[in-house]
Amino acid sequence: MRIIVAEDHVFFREGLVNVLTDFGHDVIAQFPDTEMLAEQVCADVPDLVILDVRMPPTHTTEGLKAAQQIRASFPEMGILVLSAHVETQYLGKLIADSPGYIGYILKDRVANFDEFFRFTRDIIEGKSVIDQTVVKDLLNRANNRAALARLTDRERKVLELMATGRSNKAIAGRLSLSRRSVESAVSDVFNKLDLPDREDDQRRVLAVITYLQS
């Protein structure tokens, strides 16, 4: 996998690059800011761009803006956005334009190599990867919404796992339910949240998260 990394914290960036390299990936460029990132992406067209949400000079939304710029030019290029803290206000902006090929995870997930590389594979295959901690935060913030209040405990658990990108089969295994039970719960979730059925699983994930942020 050919990867470009943009991260202003030098020790984290160097550690991340070392991990990626040790696992056989080609880090073709790395940057401490986003100033030259878009230009490098256009020149080298990597499989995946990994970048921090908060980057110099203002440490606010530079990484977010860079991710949006890249997605506008390369909608099928994998982008993994890292954040030190749960910042759900950025999530809707990242996924609103188009589904798939995008991930938003907390930096401490990098320490779990198996999970981290599963995330990167899912992203370049066109999936959406949303950190489970972020999903839980969204659910907690939306806890008083009338629509979510209509969900049963099982449906809320299914929604949480569905929003992290898991398939019905994976949800069934995680919750020790039959596939039919999960399919029924998924259908009930969308009916209760007034969300239309979508053939594309990733569009379904994005619709759920977008709704939770509205």
N, C-alpha and C positions, 0 to 999 in steps of 0.2 A: 504494500500500500504506500502510495506517495503522499506525504503529509507536509503541510505548512503550519507552523506554530507561531502564534502571536500572544505573548504574555510578558507583562512588564516586570514581574518579580523574578529576578535573575536566577535565584536558587531553585524556585519551582520550575521555571522554564527549562533550565539545564537538567533537572531531575526528570522532567517529563520527556525531554528529548532522549535522554539516556535509556529510559524505559522503552520508548518506542523503538529505538535502534536495537536494543538488546533482544527485542522480540521480532526482529527481522524486517522492520518497516524502514522506509527511506524518507528521512526528514530532509526535504530538499531546500528548505529555508526556514529561518526563525527570526522573529522581530520583537523588540521591546515595546513597540507601539504599532499603530495602524497606518502610519504615514505612507509607507511603501507597500502595504499589504495587497491592496487591490491591483496594483501594477504587477506585482510578482505573481499573483493568482492568474492574471490574464496571460502572463508570459509562460508559466509552467503548467497551468491547469492541473492541479493536484487532485487526488481522489478525495481528500479530506482536509478541511481547514479547522484547526483547533484554536480558539481564541477566548480571551477573558472578556466578560461584560464591561468591566471598568478598566479603562486604559488611559494613558497620558494623552493630552496634557491636563484635562480637567478631572479625570478619573470618575466620569459619570456614565455617559452612554456611547463612548467612542467605539467600543467593541460591538455593541448592538447595531450601531449605524453601519459599521463595516460589514457585519453579517448580512444586514438587509441589502447592502450594495452588491455583495457577492451573489446573493440569492437572485437578485434582479437580473444579473448577467448570466449566471450559471444555475438555473433552478434545479438541476439534477446533480449538483456537486454537494458532497456531504459536508455539513458544518456542525461542529460540536462546540457549543458555547459553555464555558465554565464560569462558575460563580462561587465566591467564598461564602456567601450567605444566600438564604432564600429570598429572592427578589421577584415575586410573582408579577409585579407591574410590567416587567419586560416580556413576559411569556407570550401574552396575546399579540404583541407587536411582532415577535419573531415568527409566529406560526400563522398569522392572519392572511398573508399573501398567497401561500401555496402549501399543500401538505407534503410531508415526506422529506427525507434527506436532511433532517434537522434533529439536533439533540440539545438538551439543556440539563446539565447535571451539576451537582456541587463538587468542588475540588477534592474533597476527601474521598470521593468515589474512585479517584485515580489509584489510591493505595490498594484497592481490591483489583488485582490485575485481571483475573478471570472475568469479573463483571465489567470492568472498563473496556476490555477488548471485545466483549460481547456487544457493548453499546456501540463501539466504532463500526463493527461489522454490520449491525442492524442499520445504522445510519447510511452507510454507503450502498446498502441494498434498497434504500428508498423508504425506510421506516422512520417513524418519529419516536424519539426516546426522551421521556420526561422523568426527571428524578422523582422517585417515590416520595421523598421528603417534601418536594415541592407540591406534589399532588395532594398529600395529606394537609399541607398548609392551605391549599385552595379549598379543600373540603371543610376544614375548620372555619375558614373565613366565611364560607357560604352556609354555615351550619343553620342559621336562622331563616334561610330562604324558604318560602312556603313550598316551592317545588321539591327541594331536597328533603323537606320534612315528610313528604309523602312516601319516600323510599323506605323499604324495610331494611333491617340490619344486613341481611344477605345481599340485597340489591346495592347497598352502599359499599360493601366489600367488593362486589363484582365491579362496580363503577371505578373504585380506586385502582384495581388491578387492570381494568380495561384501559384506563387513562395512562398507565405506564407502558402501554403498547403490547401487553400480553394477549395472545390468541385465546379463543374460547377453550381450546384444549388445554392450554397452560393454566388458565383460570380454574378449570375443573380439577386439575391435578393439585393446584395450590390449596383449594378449598375443600378437597375431597368430595366433590360433587360429580354427578353424571354430566356428560356433554349436553344432554337435553335440558337438564335443570339450569345450566349456565345460559344456554340459548334463550330459555324462557325468561330468566332474570334480566338478560341484556335487552330483550324486547320490552319488558316491563319498565326498565330504566328509561329507555327512549320515549316510551309512551307517556310516562309520568313527568319527564322533563320537556315534553313537547318538542322533541328533536326528530327530524325526519329520518327515515331509514336511508342508509347509504351503502352502496355495494363495496366501496373501498374501505377497508378496515382502518386505514390511517386517517381518512377523512372523518370517520366516526370518532376516532380518538381526538382529533383536533376540534370537532364540534363539541364534544363533551367539555374539553378544557376551556374553549372559548366561552361556552355557556357559563361555566363556573366563574369566569372572570367578569362577566357582563354586569 
